[in-house]
Amino acid sequence: MAVSRHVFDAIGMTRVVIEDGIVTEVGTPELKYCPLFKKLCGIEDISSEKVRENIEFRIRDFGFCTENRIVRADDYVTFGVSEILSEALSKGDLDAAVIAADGCGTAVITEPALLQGMCGRISGLVETSPLQTVLDAVGRDNVLDPETVPLDMVRGADLAGSRDYKRFSVTVAIPDDAETIRKKYGSRALIVGVHSSHATCGGARKLFDNCDIITACASGNVRREAERRDVLVAGNKIQIYGVTDLGKQLVLKKLESIGKTPYQGGPRDEPSPLIFFG
């Protein structure tokens, strides 16, 4: 029987491999500190041991990367990409979302709670294997291939684009993917730049040229590029940028729904060290 294998760039940009529900590999973190995980988990100093403990907790808590996967959820953090997109789906600002998640790879989601459940507590997916629990919930017609569950956001956009959705979102980690999807689908696609810690200077520019919303992650290059742009900024930790008019509108709507206002300057609590890649 084939091994169920899932690979992530997890907390602190740490490579983690989960095989048949067991953490089999934990790399060396690139970051020493992440404000999000300090807030959520009390982790002050990121180490391989603490990353392993957190991933093992997720496996126990919601079946992360196993057939015990809990697939629906409410907001996990008060403000993040999945929370913005889930609200946009619920309010009718989006008809569908193209996501990447464990057990289904690239998928088209139309249900807010399913989107939040699949994406709210994961990040940096590199490779995954089929999970029947997830495929049953998502629908096999809504994934690129239920046998191999590949990660390909351009093909995911094509799957959504082949349907009668007026507007759909796509999360992208590769700047060239953002450019390709924008050229193909124009304003019909709401493009969200995620997992951007390793964006080069050129990659950061390409993200801002093509995305509606971008999360800074631990990227120094993305933060520098944001300072050159007319963006709406949310948060002082892992900042999220509304880049286009629509992106700004959706970020602002989510902020207002939790009683917050855009970041106007002041102290920041950022990842350390920031990554200047390339």
Secondary structure, 3 states (H helix, E strand, C coil): CCCCEEEEEECCCEEEEEECCEEEEECCCCCCECHHHHHHHCCCCCCHHHHHHHHHHHHHHHCCCCCCCCCCCCCCCCCCHHHHHHHHHHHCCCCEEEEEECCCEEEEECCHHHHHHHHCCCCCEEECCCCHHHHHHHCHHHECCCCCCCCCHHHHHHHHHCCCCCCEEEEECCHHHHHHHHHHHHHHEEEEECCCCCCCHHHHHHHHHHCCEEECCCEHHHHHHHHCCCCEEECCCCCEEECCHHHHHHHHHHHHHCCCCCCCCCCCCCCECCECCC
